[in-house]
Amino acid sequence: MQGFGGCALGDVRIIHVIYSMSCGFGARGVGVLRNCRSDLVRNGRRVRVAYSGSMSASTNRKLIDLSWNLCDGLVTDPRLAPVEVRDVWTRKDSAANYSEGVSFQIAAARVVQNSGTYIDCPFHRYDGMRGAWDFPLERTADLEGVVVDARGGGEIAPDGFAMGIDLFDGVDIEGKAVLMWTEWDALWEEERYRAGVHPFLTGDAARLLVERGAVLYGVDTLNADDFSDKGRPVHSVLLGADISIVENLRGLGALHGKRFRFTAAPVKVEGCGSFPVRAWARMG
């Protein structure tokens, strides 16, 4: 851990941290950033907003990646700062410290905690509850999952679509990660995705999830709540019941109607109520 930028430990208003990471850059020095593309004007400058990459599934292990890449310039929510990635130790700089032909790359990333695919833990909404650093793995990893088709009868859910209790008729959700498939991930590179008109869960549906024993709630949109409702009922109800929320998932259609286990565990950063995750499903 290199340090914190703009964070106050123990304060729910923490929004980002700076941490060192190895990005695994390839021989061309591009690595995971090579697939970042598209831009959006933010504060008078263009910033990249999207990662274009295929969902990976191993035929042997049957693992499906449900996450977006973090990359330099990525804007997840236009209200928040973009991701910043920079080298702190280049291969050229490190080469003098090792044998001929040996070098390493180390980068630092300044990341708002609500960037890319991320998990909200109870501390995000409620001071004194558990956060990214102490939320139990039993509630974020290797969970039995179910995907609910929430596309509103079309190929993609319409703007402002309210996902109500009727969507859960006949769906077994007890003890499961409940993932809502709206197919809004197809809009990830469009400004519409971040315009605040995304499909959202209703407060009644959130209370139903609590009553029927859901363990985790996930969605392939910018936010679980309706931005026009300042009471944020979904976050308030679910996080208050110790049910975490994973936002900005992708590729959920591949899981619909299938048996799978779901994982979305955050890095243990003290003081953060949310944090990016590598979310994936294990089929079978």
DACORVEN-V303636 format. One record per residue. RES is the residue in one letter. PHI is phi in whole degrees, 0 to 359 (NA if undefined). PSI is psi in degrees with one decimal (999 if undefined). Layout:
res=RES phi=PHI psi=PSI
res=RES phi=PHI psi=PSI
This chain:
res=M phi=NA psi=122.5
res=Q phi=275 psi=-36.2
res=G phi=161 psi=176.0
res=F phi=249 psi=144.3
res=G phi=239 psi=113.9
res=G phi=70 psi=23.2
res=C phi=246 psi=148.2
res=A phi=234 psi=110.0
res=L phi=303 psi=137.6
res=G phi=83 psi=-1.0
res=D phi=254 psi=126.4
res=V phi=296 psi=-12.1
res=R phi=277 psi=2.5
res=I phi=305 psi=131.3
res=I phi=238 psi=-19.9
res=H phi=203 psi=160.8
res=V phi=226 psi=158.8
res=I phi=251 psi=128.1
res=Y phi=217 psi=154.1
res=S phi=274 psi=142.4
res=M phi=209 psi=154.1
res=S phi=264 psi=121.5
res=C phi=267 psi=-7.3
res=G phi=66 psi=46.4
res=F phi=293 psi=142.3
res=G phi=276 psi=-171.9
res=A phi=298 psi=-28.2
res=R phi=275 psi=-0.5
res=G phi=73 psi=24.5
res=V phi=249 psi=-41.2
res=G phi=53 psi=-140.2
res=V phi=292 psi=-13.0
res=L phi=278 psi=-7.9
res=R phi=294 psi=-22.1
res=N phi=260 psi=4.9
res=C phi=287 psi=134.1
res=R phi=206 psi=177.7
res=S phi=71 psi=157.2
res=D phi=215 psi=162.4
res=L phi=218 psi=134.9
res=V phi=284 psi=122.1
res=R phi=225 psi=121.4
res=N phi=53 psi=40.8
res=G phi=82 psi=2.5
res=R phi=227 psi=153.6
res=R phi=274 psi=134.3
res=V phi=229 psi=145.9
res=R phi=286 psi=139.6
res=V phi=239 psi=-2.9
res=A phi=217 psi=152.1
res=Y phi=247 psi=127.4
res=S phi=250 psi=106.8
res=G phi=210 psi=154.7
res=S phi=277 psi=148.6
res=M phi=289 psi=129.0
res=S phi=261 psi=138.7
res=A phi=218 psi=121.4
res=S phi=278 psi=130.4
res=T phi=293 psi=-24.3
res=N phi=274 psi=-47.3
res=R phi=267 psi=-18.6
res=K phi=56 psi=50.0
res=L phi=256 psi=135.2
res=I phi=238 psi=123.2
res=D phi=281 psi=129.8
res=L phi=243 psi=19.1
res=S phi=245 psi=157.4
res=W phi=265 psi=148.2
res=N phi=288 psi=145.2
res=L phi=269 psi=136.5
res=C phi=210 psi=162.8
res=D phi=302 psi=126.3
res=G phi=91 psi=-2.6
res=L phi=296 psi=126.4
res=V phi=251 psi=115.6
res=T phi=269 psi=-52.4
res=D phi=239 psi=118.1
res=P phi=301 psi=-15.2
res=R phi=283 psi=-14.0
res=L phi=241 psi=161.9
res=A phi=292 psi=148.5
res=P phi=287 psi=163.5
res=V phi=291 psi=141.0
res=E phi=236 psi=127.4
res=V phi=235 psi=129.4
res=R phi=217 psi=152.1
res=D phi=285 psi=135.3
res=V phi=249 psi=-15.4
res=W phi=211 psi=106.5
res=T phi=277 psi=165.4
res=R phi=298 psi=-38.6
res=K phi=297 psi=-43.3
res=D phi=296 psi=-37.0
res=S phi=278 psi=-22.1
res=A phi=303 psi=-32.0
res=A phi=291 psi=-15.1
res=N phi=266 psi=-2.9
res=Y phi=227 psi=177.9
res=S phi=294 psi=163.0
res=E phi=304 psi=132.2
res=G phi=86 psi=-1.8
res=V phi=253 psi=127.7
res=S phi=207 psi=163.1
res=F phi=222 psi=156.1
res=Q phi=238 psi=133.1
res=I phi=230 psi=133.4
res=A phi=238 psi=160.7
res=A phi=243 psi=142.2
res=A phi=236 psi=128.1
res=R phi=262 psi=112.1
res=V phi=230 psi=118.0
res=V phi=298 psi=137.0
res=Q phi=299 psi=-24.3
res=N phi=261 psi=63.5
res=S phi=236 psi=142.0
res=G phi=61 psi=-140.5
res=T phi=272 psi=120.5
res=Y phi=219 psi=163.2
res=I phi=247 psi=136.1
res=D phi=263 psi=122.8
res=C phi=260 psi=165.7
res=P phi=308 psi=-34.3
res=F phi=299 psi=-23.8
res=H phi=302 psi=-34.0
res=R phi=254 psi=-33.9
res=Y phi=234 psi=118.6
res=D phi=297 psi=138.0
res=G phi=94 psi=-11.7
res=M phi=267 psi=175.8
res=R phi=285 psi=144.8
res=G phi=242 psi=-162.9
res=A phi=301 psi=-28.3
res=W phi=277 psi=-20.8
res=D phi=224 psi=12.1
res=F phi=287 psi=132.3
res=P phi=292 psi=140.3
res=L phi=301 psi=-29.9
res=E phi=299 psi=-17.0
res=R phi=249 psi=6.4
res=T phi=227 psi=-14.1
res=A phi=232 psi=141.6
res=D phi=54 psi=45.2
res=L phi=267 psi=141.7
res=E phi=296 psi=134.5
res=G phi=238 psi=160.6
res=V phi=218 psi=136.4
res=V phi=257 psi=128.3
res=V phi=255 psi=125.5
res=D phi=287 psi=109.2
res=A phi=240 psi=35.9
res=R phi=276 psi=1.8
res=G phi=70 psi=25.6
res=G phi=85 psi=-2.3
res=G phi=243 psi=-169.1
res=E phi=285 psi=-24.4
res=I phi=211 psi=142.3
res=A phi=297 psi=140.8
res=P phi=287 psi=164.0
res=D phi=304 psi=136.8
res=G phi=66 psi=22.3
res=F phi=291 psi=123.4
res=A phi=271 psi=116.2
res=M phi=272 psi=103.6
res=G phi=261 psi=-173.0
res=I phi=293 psi=-23.3
res=D phi=297 psi=-26.3
res=L phi=293 psi=-17.4
res=F phi=258 psi=7.9
res=D phi=299 psi=123.5
res=G phi=76 psi=6.7
res=V phi=262 psi=125.5
res=D phi=277 psi=110.6
res=I phi=243 psi=-3.3
res=E phi=297 psi=126.1
res=G phi=72 psi=15.3
res=K phi=243 psi=162.0
res=A phi=275 psi=118.5
res=V phi=259 psi=114.8
res=L phi=246 psi=124.1
res=M phi=267 psi=121.8
res=W phi=260 psi=100.0
res=T phi=257 psi=-15.8
res=E phi=68 psi=21.4
res=W phi=288 psi=-13.3
res=D phi=299 psi=-21.8
res=A phi=293 psi=-16.4
res=L phi=260 psi=8.0
res=W phi=309 psi=-36.5
res=E phi=272 psi=1.3
res=E phi=255 psi=149.7
res=E phi=296 psi=-25.7
res=R phi=303 psi=-34.9
res=Y phi=302 psi=-34.6
res=R phi=255 psi=13.5
res=A phi=273 psi=-0.7
res=G phi=81 psi=18.1
res=V phi=247 psi=20.2
res=H phi=291 psi=157.2
res=P phi=299 psi=151.0
res=F phi=215 psi=154.8
res=L phi=278 psi=142.7
res=T phi=278 psi=160.3
res=G phi=298 psi=-38.7
res=D phi=297 psi=-40.1
res=A phi=293 psi=-37.2
res=A phi=297 psi=-42.9
res=R phi=295 psi=-34.1
res=L phi=297 psi=-41.5
res=L phi=299 psi=-39.8
res=V phi=294 psi=-47.1
res=E phi=297 psi=-33.6
res=R phi=263 psi=9.3
res=G phi=82 psi=28.5
res=A phi=296 psi=150.5
res=V phi=257 psi=-33.5
res=L phi=211 psi=148.5
res=Y phi=237 psi=133.1
res=G phi=225 psi=154.0
res=V phi=209 psi=151.5
res=D phi=262 psi=38.6
res=T phi=231 psi=178.2
res=L phi=295 psi=-33.0
res=N phi=203 psi=151.4
res=A phi=285 psi=-27.3
res=D phi=262 psi=161.3
res=D phi=283 psi=120.3
res=F phi=297 psi=-21.8
res=S phi=281 psi=-13.3
res=D phi=263 psi=101.5
res=K phi=289 psi=-10.5
res=G phi=281 psi=-11.4
res=R phi=43 psi=62.2
res=P phi=298 psi=-35.4
res=V phi=292 psi=-48.7
res=H phi=298 psi=-42.0
res=S phi=295 psi=-44.0
res=V phi=287 psi=-51.3
res=L phi=291 psi=-49.4
res=L phi=294 psi=-32.6
res=G phi=294 psi=-22.8
res=A phi=260 psi=14.0
res=D phi=69 psi=26.8
res=I phi=256 psi=114.6
res=S phi=286 psi=162.2
res=I phi=233 psi=127.5
res=V phi=249 psi=123.2
res=E phi=244 psi=158.5
res=N phi=64 psi=42.8
res=L phi=284 psi=169.0
res=R phi=214 psi=154.5
res=G phi=73 psi=23.7
res=L phi=291 psi=-21.1
res=G phi=301 psi=-28.4
res=A phi=292 psi=-15.3
res=L phi=256 psi=-11.0
res=H phi=298 psi=128.0
res=G phi=79 psi=6.3
res=K phi=243 psi=160.0
res=R phi=273 psi=134.7
res=F phi=200 psi=162.5
res=R phi=247 psi=140.6
res=F phi=242 psi=139.6
res=T phi=225 psi=134.9
res=A phi=206 psi=75.2
res=A phi=260 psi=132.8
res=P phi=274 psi=163.3
res=V phi=293 psi=145.4
res=K phi=277 psi=79.3
res=V phi=257 psi=113.2
res=E phi=294 psi=135.5
res=G phi=95 psi=-6.7
res=C phi=254 psi=128.5
res=G phi=272 psi=-15.4
res=S phi=224 psi=160.8
res=F phi=192 psi=148.8
res=P phi=302 psi=149.7
res=V phi=227 psi=158.1
res=R phi=262 psi=100.8
res=A phi=267 psi=136.6
res=W phi=209 psi=164.9
res=A phi=237 psi=140.5
res=R phi=252 psi=116.9
res=M phi=280 psi=157.5
res=G phi=105 psi=999
